[in-house]
Amino acid sequence: MGMKTTVEIADPLFAEARREAQRSGATLRELIEAGLRKVLDERQRARTKPFRLRDGSFRGGGAHPGVRIDDGRALLAYARMGLPGEPDTIEAVHAMLDAEEEP
């Protein structure tokens, strides 16, 4: 059993809560407790430190020398490097792409 208390609730809110409790088959007490739990949980989550993704950037000169960052076909080919039937090195990717461009 819980603690008994008296709470003053605005008439329209009380009427709406009573209708919702009847509609859902819950008691008014269950509905009020669920709402109070929800508000308290939301406030607790708001007080906790939000998730922050660590800085995964690197310090240096940017992309590996020779990487064609402005070529979408090359970027897709780099992603497939090392897969069966695909080039294993940046140089091999470039040779494949250059051969595709030749008439």
C-alpha positions in Angstrom: 0.0 0.0 0.0 1.2 3.5 -0.7 0.9 6.8 1.0 -2.4 8.6 0.9 -2.4 12.3 0.1 -4.7 14.9 -1.2 -3.9 16.7 -4.5 -5.8 19.5 -6.1 -6.3 18.9 -9.8 -8.1 21.3 -12.2 -11.6 20.1 -12.9 -11.2 19.7 -16.7 -8.0 17.7 -16.3 -9.6 15.5 -13.6 -12.6 14.9 -15.9 -10.4 14.0 -18.8 -8.3 11.7 -16.6 -11.4 9.9 -15.3 -12.7 9.4 -18.9 -9.3 8.0 -20.0 -9.1 5.6 -17.0 -12.6 4.3 -17.8 -11.8 4.0 -21.5 -8.6 2.1 -20.8 -9.9 -0.1 -18.0 -7.4 1.3 -15.6 -8.1 2.9 -12.2 -7.6 6.6 -11.8 -4.8 5.9 -9.3 -3.0 3.7 -11.9 -3.3 6.4 -14.6 -2.0 9.1 -12.2 0.9 6.9 -11.1 1.8 6.1 -14.7 1.8 9.8 -15.6 3.8 10.8 -12.6 6.4 8.0 -13.3 6.7 9.2 -16.9 7.3 12.8 -15.9 9.9 11.8 -13.3 11.7 9.5 -15.7 11.8 12.2 -18.4 13.2 14.8 -15.9 15.8 12.3 -14.6 17.0 11.6 -18.2 17.2 15.3 -18.8 19.5 15.7 -15.8 21.8 13.0 -16.9 24.7 13.8 -19.1 23.8 13.4 -22.8 25.7 11.0 -25.0 28.6 12.6 -26.8 30.3 10.9 -29.7 34.1 11.1 -29.2 36.1 13.1 -31.7 37.2 10.4 -34.2 39.0 12.8 -36.5 42.7 12.5 -37.0 45.5 14.9 -37.0 47.7 15.0 -40.1 47.7 15.9 -43.7 44.3 14.6 -44.6 43.7 11.7 -46.9 46.4 9.2 -47.8 48.5 10.6 -50.6 47.1 9.6 -53.9 43.5 9.1 -52.7 41.1 10.7 -55.1 38.6 12.2 -52.6 36.8 14.1 -55.4 36.0 11.1 -57.4 32.9 9.1 -56.4 33.8 6.1 -58.5 37.2 5.9 -56.8 35.7 6.2 -53.3 33.4 3.3 -54.0 36.3 1.3 -55.4 38.4 2.1 -52.2 35.5 0.7 -50.1 35.6 -2.6 -52.0 39.4 -2.9 -51.9 40.5 -6.3 -50.7 37.3 -8.1 -51.5 37.5 -11.1 -53.8 37.9 -10.0 -57.4 38.6 -6.4 -56.4 42.0 -4.5 -56.4 44.1 -4.7 -53.2 45.9 -1.3 -53.4 45.2 2.3 -54.1 47.4 2.1 -57.2 45.5 -0.9 -58.5 42.2 0.9 -58.0 43.6 3.8 -60.0 44.8 1.5 -62.8 41.4 -0.1 -63.0 39.6 3.2 -63.1 42.0 4.7 -65.6 41.6 1.6 -67.8 37.8 2.0 -67.7 38.1 5.6 -68.9 40.3 4.7 -72.0 38.3 4.4 -75.2 
